[in-house]
Amino acid sequence: MAHVLSGFMNLTERLRFVFGPATRLDIDEPVVHKHDAFEQASDEELSHFEVETDSHGHHYAVRREDLT
């Protein structure tokens, strides 16, 4: 097992030499989520549903037009 770990560490050291050190970001900085066209289309499709919970705690989706 030590041989595998040593090989892995050598590989990461060579990769660090080629690509540079890993980027370290400020952990207190909020995460920025970037939405692409696929995510916007998905959000649009899901906006037609409402999440309902039954008496047993099971969650399911219902079309908004079926609620009226």
RODO-2510 file (C-alpha; in nm, 4 decimals, decimal comma):
residues 68
     n   res          X          Y          Z
     1     m     0,0000     0,0000     0,0000
     2     a     0,2867     0,2375     0,0755
     3     h     0,4157     0,1857    -0,2794
     4     v     0,0796     0,2967    -0,4250
     5     l     0,0687     0,6048    -0,2024
     6     s     0,4262     0,6939    -0,2915
     7     g     0,3478     0,6593    -0,6618
     8     f     0,0408     0,8785    -0,6250
     9     m     0,2356     1,1475    -0,4408
    10     n     0,5062     1,1435    -0,7094
    11     l     0,2407     1,1796    -0,9789
    12     t     0,0772     1,4768    -0,8045
    13     e     0,4169     1,6405    -0,7599
    14     r     0,4857     1,6115    -1,1349
    15     l     0,1400     1,7460    -1,2162
    16     r     0,2010     2,0397    -0,9819
    17     f     0,5240     2,1103    -1,1670
    18     v     0,3418     2,1143    -1,5023
    19     f     0,0158     2,2894    -1,4045
    20     g     0,1293     2,4917    -1,1031
    21     p    -0,0008     2,4781    -0,7471
    22     a    -0,3699     2,4335    -0,6714
    23     t    -0,5733     2,7516    -0,6490
    24     r    -0,6790     2,8287    -0,2973
    25     l    -0,9804     3,0557    -0,2618
    26     d    -1,1025     3,2459     0,0414
    27     i    -1,3330     3,0050     0,2285
    28     d    -1,5378     3,2953     0,3686
    29     e    -1,6247     3,4157     0,0191
    30     p    -1,9754     3,3071    -0,0919
    31     v    -2,0032     3,0538    -0,3742
    32     v    -2,1206     3,2058    -0,7020
    33     h    -2,3435     2,9767    -0,9060
    34     k    -2,3422     3,0553    -1,2750
    35     h    -2,6561     2,9511    -1,4613
    36     d    -2,6223     2,8496    -1,8222
    37     a    -2,8980     2,8140    -2,0817
    38     f    -2,9612     2,4483    -1,9910
    39     e    -3,0157     2,5308    -1,6232
    40     q    -3,2459     2,8201    -1,7116
    41     a    -3,4529     2,5919    -1,9367
    42     s    -3,4704     2,3317    -1,6602
    43     d    -3,5810     2,5941    -1,4057
    44     e    -3,8498     2,7091    -1,6482
    45     e    -3,9835     2,3538    -1,6880
    46     l    -3,9848     2,2923    -1,3130
    47     s    -4,1626     2,6201    -1,2410
    48     h    -4,4876     2,4555    -1,3577
    49     f    -4,4802     2,2153    -1,0610
    50     e    -4,5539     2,2528    -0,6916
    51     v    -4,4096     2,0173    -0,4298
    52     e    -4,6743     1,8660    -0,2019
    53     t    -4,6264     1,6569     0,1133
    54     d    -4,8771     1,3946     0,2245
    55     s    -4,9631     1,2947     0,5829
    56     h    -4,6867     1,0304     0,5835
    57     g    -4,4188     1,2854     0,4893
    58     h    -4,3810     1,1706     0,1263
    59     h    -4,3047     1,4460    -0,1248
    60     y    -4,4450     1,4547    -0,4751
    61     a    -4,4883     1,7054    -0,7571
    62     v    -4,8225     1,8373    -0,8775
    63     r    -4,8785     2,0550    -1,1834
    64     r    -4,9842     2,4041    -1,0776
    65     e    -5,2812     2,3994    -1,3142
    66     d    -5,4084     2,0801    -1,1432
    67     l    -5,4207     2,2601    -0,8067
    68     t    -5,6875     2,5070    -0,9177
***
